[in-house]
Amino acid sequence: MNHVDDHNRFGAALHSKGDLDGAIAEYRADLHLNPTHVCAHYNLGTALQDKGDLKGAIAQYRTVLRLNPTHVSAHYNLGTALQKKDNFEEAIAEFRMALHLNPNHVGAHCNLGIELRKKGDLEGAIAEYRTALRLNSNGVHARHHLAIALRANGDLVSARKEYKKALKLIPKTSENDSWIESIKSALRELAGAMR
């Protein structure tokens, strides 16, 4: 392979098949030939994040943003990596930057809502979840988090409605069984609290 993009393309193919180590090696080979290749830095960041190397992923996303400050996905993914490292303030800043660049980014609205809820800003969180749902009414994660925030804010009737909507949207697969059960449990608790 002599062409820079060949490594990046091959890395992407390996990444899509779940071969993270192979993908990482290809992205690094690409960057050895072209250290300023934004796409390869971004792809390396996502592969490292998928592998659980948050420190490495964060470094790659920051390199992307040094090279291209308006890269929406890099801001968003940096936010999610920082979120996983419990660096909430920086995560919030990255989600807000992603939304500044793309106000219709559903994931950024939802994740910003999660971080605002953690900080105790329930009204801000609810507003972000509602915006995410306005953009994608079938967003089960946003709907579930909206229900949680509404419940925490004392709006039990609305929380119950949102939990029920989320329950209808969740794919009924064995991997979602615990999620489904947690929502059913929340609905039972709400039913008891509303008597």
C-alpha positions as semicolon CSV with decimal commas, in nm:
position;residue;x (nm);y (nm);z (nm)
1;M;0,000;0,000;0,000
2;N;0,157;0,324;-0,110
3;H;-0,140;0,557;-0,120
4;V;-0,218;0,733;0,209
5;D;-0,595;0,692;0,178
6;D;-0,558;0,317;0,122
7;H;-0,453;0,271;0,484
8;N;-0,744;0,482;0,605
9;R;-0,995;0,297;0,386
10;F;-0,859;-0,043;0,486
11;G;-0,867;0,066;0,852
12;A;-1,231;0,168;0,814
13;A;-1,314;-0,171;0,660
14;L;-1,141;-0,352;0,947
15;H;-1,313;-0,126;1,201
16;S;-1,656;-0,204;1,054
17;K;-1,580;-0,577;1,090
18;G;-1,482;-0,532;1,455
19;D;-1,106;-0,574;1,407
20;L;-1,007;-0,277;1,621
21;D;-0,639;-0,369;1,650
22;G;-0,610;-0,403;1,272
23;A;-0,798;-0,077;1,217
24;I;-0,578;0,108;1,466
25;A;-0,264;-0,021;1,295
26;E;-0,391;0,095;0,955
27;Y;-0,491;0,441;1,082
28;R;-0,148;0,478;1,242
29;A;0,021;0,370;0,918
30;D;-0,183;0,638;0,738
31;L;-0,078;0,901;0,992
32;H;0,286;0,797;0,963
33;L;0,265;0,894;0,595
34;N;0,048;1,203;0,650
35;P;0,044;1,332;1,010
36;T;-0,217;1,599;0,931
37;H;-0,477;1,366;0,776
38;V;-0,786;1,476;0,971
39;C;-0,999;1,178;0,871
40;A;-0,736;0,928;0,987
41;H;-0,698;1,107;1,323
42;Y;-1,076;1,104;1,366
43;N;-1,107;0,737;1,269
44;L;-0,819;0,645;1,500
45;G;-0,999;0,829;1,780
46;T;-1,321;0,635;1,724
47;A;-1,134;0,302;1,710
48;L;-0,947;0,384;2,031
49;Q;-1,272;0,491;2,199
50;D;-1,443;0,170;2,085
51;K;-1,150;-0,023;2,234
52;G;-1,186;0,162;2,565
53;D;-0,872;0,376;2,533
54;L;-1,037;0,704;2,625
55;K;-0,709;0,887;2,685
56;G;-0,588;0,796;2,335
57;A;-0,925;0,882;2,182
58;I;-0,933;1,221;2,353
59;A;-0,584;1,298;2,222
60;Q;-0,689;1,210;1,866
61;Y;-1,010;1,417;1,879
62;R;-0,812;1,713;2,012
63;T;-0,569;1,675;1,723
64;V;-0,862;1,673;1,479
65;L;-0,996;1,993;1,637
66;R;-0,654;2,159;1,623
67;L;-0,646;2,081;1,250
68;N;-1,016;2,150;1,188
69;P;-1,194;2,339;1,471
70;T;-1,536;2,305;1,303
71;H;-1,538;1,923;1,290
72;V;-1,879;1,859;1,452
73;S;-1,834;1,485;1,501
74;A;-1,497;1,536;1,670
75;H;-1,655;1,782;1,915
76;Y;-1,936;1,536;1,982
77;N;-1,712;1,231;2,021
78;L;-1,470;1,427;2,238
79;G;-1,769;1,516;2,454
80;T;-1,873;1,151;2,486
81;A;-1,518;1,043;2,573
82;L;-1,489;1,319;2,835
83;Q;-1,833;1,219;2,965
84;K;-1,710;0,862;3,018
85;K;-1,409;0,997;3,210
86;D;-1,646;1,197;3,435
87;N;-1,508;1,525;3,301
88;F;-1,854;1,678;3,289
89;E;-1,770;2,045;3,244
90;E;-1,551;1,983;2,941
91;A;-1,806;1,736;2,803
92;I;-2,077;2,002;2,830
93;A;-1,854;2,253;2,650
94;E;-1,791;2,006;2,365
95;F;-2,161;1,919;2,328
96;R;-2,244;2,290;2,322
97;M;-1,979;2,350;2,055
98;A;-2,118;2,064;1,846
99;L;-2,464;2,223;1,877
100;H;-2,327;2,566;1,791
101;L;-2,193;2,416;1,468
102;N;-2,496;2,190;1,406
103;P;-2,809;2,281;1,607
104;N;-2,984;1,967;1,477
105;H;-2,737;1,716;1,626
106;V;-2,973;1,485;1,817
107;G;-2,701;1,301;2,008
108;A;-2,545;1,624;2,131
109;H;-2,883;1,746;2,260
110;C;-2,942;1,416;2,439
111;N;-2,594;1,395;2,593
112;L;-2,600;1,761;2,693
113;G;-2,929;1,685;2,867
114;I;-2,768;1,397;3,055
115;E;-2,486;1,618;3,179
116;L;-2,720;1,903;3,275
117;R;-2,935;1,657;3,472
118;K;-2,624;1,534;3,656
119;K;-2,550;1,895;3,750
120;G;-2,905;1,937;3,883
121;D;-3,027;2,158;3,598
122;L;-3,347;1,960;3,536
123;E;-3,518;2,235;3,335
124;G;-3,216;2,261;3,104
125;A;-3,201;1,883;3,069
126;I;-3,572;1,857;2,991
127;A;-3,537;2,129;2,726
128;E;-3,247;1,942;2,561
129;Y;-3,435;1,610;2,558
130;R;-3,742;1,777;2,411
131;T;-3,530;1,935;2,139
132;A;-3,376;1,595;2,062
133;L;-3,727;1,445;2,037
134;R;-3,849;1,730;1,817
135;L;-3,567;1,638;1,580
136;N;-3,625;1,262;1,611
137;S;-3,950;1,159;1,777
138;N;-3,842;0,793;1,779
139;G;-3,530;0,860;1,986
140;V;-3,575;0,604;2,261
141;H;-3,272;0,719;2,465
142;A;-3,386;1,081;2,465
143;R;-3,740;0,972;2,554
144;H;-3,616;0,754;2,842
145;H;-3,391;1,029;2,977
146;L;-3,676;1,279;2,945
147;A;-3,892;1,050;3,161
148;I;-3,617;1,029;3,423
149;A;-3,575;1,408;3,432
150;L;-3,949;1,473;3,446
151;R;-3,979;1,229;3,736
152;A;-3,690;1,394;3,920
153;N;-3,858;1,731;3,858
154;G;-4,182;1,608;4,015
155;D;-4,392;1,585;3,698
156;L;-4,502;1,227;3,753
157;V;-4,788;1,231;3,501
158;S;-4,563;1,341;3,215
159;A;-4,287;1,106;3,329
160;R;-4,529;0,812;3,315
161;K;-4,635;0,904;2,961
162;E;-4,273;0,927;2,845
163;Y;-4,177;0,596;3,009
164;K;-4,468;0,429;2,828
165;K;-4,363;0,581;2,495
166;A;-4,002;0,469;2,552
167;L;-4,118;0,117;2,635
168;K;-4,299;0,098;2,300
169;L;-3,990;0,216;2,111
170;I;-3,729;-0,017;2,263
171;P;-3,654;-0,313;2,036
172;K;-3,769;-0,630;2,213
173;T;-3,440;-0,820;2,214
174;S;-3,267;-1,016;2,489
175;E;-2,994;-0,751;2,511
176;N;-3,260;-0,493;2,604
177;D;-3,432;-0,708;2,869
178;S;-3,275;-0,529;3,167
179;W;-3,352;-0,188;3,015
180;I;-3,714;-0,288;2,954
181;E;-3,742;-0,424;3,309
182;S;-3,599;-0,101;3,455
183;I;-3,866;0,101;3,273
184;K;-4,141;-0,137;3,386
185;S;-4,011;-0,103;3,741
186;A;-4,016;0,277;3,713
187;L;-4,374;0,261;3,586
188;R;-4,478;0,042;3,883
189;E;-4,311;0,286;4,124
190;L;-4,487;0,579;3,957
191;A;-4,823;0,401;3,973
192;G;-4,771;0,352;4,347
193;A;-4,665;0,714;4,400
194;M;-4,963;0,848;4,206
195;R;-5,228;0,663;4,412
